[in-house]
């Protein structure tokens, strides 16, 4: 059993990298990050003045350009 957390992390990352490669390791680790900030509050502020018509218009514009 590994009691040293730094060593455990190092060996774990090494095992992931050996099995999944660098890109796979990064994708795997990103699944478990907590993130930061207050997404709900930030979304409320950012979308404060956006109407349903704005959203529909944006969707229609995207469909036309594809």
C-alpha positions in Angstrom: 0.0 0.0 0.0 1.3 3.4 -0.9 0.9 5.8 2.0 2.6 8.8 0.4 -0.1 10.7 -1.6 2.4 12.4 -3.9 3.9 9.1 -4.8 0.4 7.5 -5.2 -0.5 10.3 -7.6 2.7 10.0 -9.6 2.3 6.2 -9.9 -1.4 6.6 -10.8 -0.6 9.1 -13.5 2.2 6.9 -14.9 -0.2 3.9 -15.0 -2.9 6.0 -16.8 -0.4 7.4 -19.3 1.0 3.9 -20.0 -2.5 2.5 -20.7 -4.3 5.5 -22.2 -1.5 7.7 -23.6 -1.1 11.4 -22.8 -4.4 12.6 -24.5 -6.4 9.8 -22.9 -5.0 10.6 -19.5 -5.9 14.3 -19.8 -9.5 13.4 -20.9 -9.9 11.0 -18.0 -8.6 13.4 -15.4 -10.8 16.2 -16.7 -13.9 14.1 -15.8 -13.1 14.5 -12.1 -12.1 18.1 -11.8 -14.5 20.2 -9.7 -14.1 23.4 -11.6 -14.6 26.8 -10.0 -16.9 29.8 -9.9 -20.6 30.0 -9.7 -21.9 28.9 -13.1 -25.5 29.6 -12.3 -24.9 33.2 -11.3 -22.6 33.8 -14.2 -25.2 32.3 -16.6 -27.9 34.6 -15.1 -25.7 37.6 -15.6 -24.6 36.7 -19.1 -28.1 35.8 -20.4 -29.9 38.5 -18.5 -31.0 40.4 -21.7 -31.3 37.4 -24.0 -34.9 36.7 -25.1 -36.4 33.6 -26.6 -36.6 35.4 -29.9 -32.9 36.0 -29.8 -32.3 32.3 -29.3 -34.6 31.3 -32.1 -33.0 33.8 -34.4 -29.5 32.5 -33.6 -30.6 28.9 -34.3 -32.1 29.9 -37.6 -29.0 31.8 -38.6 -26.8 28.8 -37.9 -29.1 26.5 -39.9 -28.8 28.8 -42.9 -25.0 28.9 -42.8 -24.6 25.2 -42.7 
